[in-house]
Amino acid sequence: MDGSQSNFRKVYADNAATTAVSPEVLGAMLPFYKEIYGNPSSLYALGQEAKAPLEEARATVAACLGAKPNEIYFTSCGTESDNWAIKGCARAQQKRSGKNHIITSAFEHHAVLHTCQALEREGFTVTYLDVHSNGIVDPKELEAAITDQTALVTIMYANNEIGTIQPIAEIGEVCKRHNIPFHTDAVQAIGNVHIDVKAQNIDMLSLSGHKIHAPKGVGALYIRAGLPVQTFMDGGAQERNKRGGTENVAAIAGLATAIRRATDSIDQRVARLTPMRDKLIEGILKIERSRLNGSQEHRLPGNASFCFQGIEGESLLLLLDMKGISASSGSACTSGSLDPSHVLLSIGLPHEVAHGSLRLSFGDYNTMEDVDYILEVVPQIIQRLRNMSPLWDAIQTGKVDYDRFM
């Protein structure tokens, strides 16, 4: 996407934060704003005209996950889905059996971490598993953390910052063997990996539309039939009495179109994005004292996260923006924080190195020419920032040594 008014490219490389609504998704949504605008809970014809597409969308989402339509609940976003799954299941387990122990990982999205912390304030205990330098949860360590009080395991499918993919099927098998409900935040994984909730022993799964070219403000939660989960939002009888509030039919129709489009083209997407990602990694790692964060092998096809010694990530992002490149230093949900990423700290990086991070994430509209432009611009900006950095001078003169982290 060349800028017609400037001498540099416009490159959007933050698809892990959000994506553009696709033309197909927008087209699927428009009728529900102007023509089929009835409330799907209404009995008259206009309402029922909206009810039928709502249930068709539910069936579509279910089919894309290997689930049944009655196991899909529509929400406002991935964060709501995470909150509902974790709080609803944990509280139900506590009420039924008295169990109050939750297992998660140290580098979950804050939608999971803050939810677990909220439950700790209610008296639950939480084990935060290490993810080590490769950003992967060890199923053996998970199994060792299980107690007779364990009520729930929640491990994200793919990390939103460093892109590492977890051994979900193995984790699901451990949980099944111990009869413990297993939830996964799959917001980043949808459309990038093949998911079958039954085959992988996933009891609950969260997803969000705006990561797969649907609009912001719509998500879904899969809850295995028969699993006790408390109601999330009181009100009307929508979503089988589990979540009150009039459904956003237009956005839900967009989500269904987006997830079908995304899951039908996973193999093609992986084949197209992986060479772009690998070329980017190879080129960036030629920069002195740079590192790739997390496993290169077990990684989303369009995600690459780096750290550069001697710079601040915020300055890097601002200078990239001036060159037309939209990127991030981690999760968009915490972009206002001055603290280093908890994800990077969880894989063992010191604050000084974690502060110099850069996440580049590609999607359906990126090209290899975008990669070439990034590889042209990033080294120049890194050098410019290092020329102004007292920390870089200290690193160069040997006063500070971070070599073991590279």
Disulfide bonds with the S-S distance in Angstrom:
none
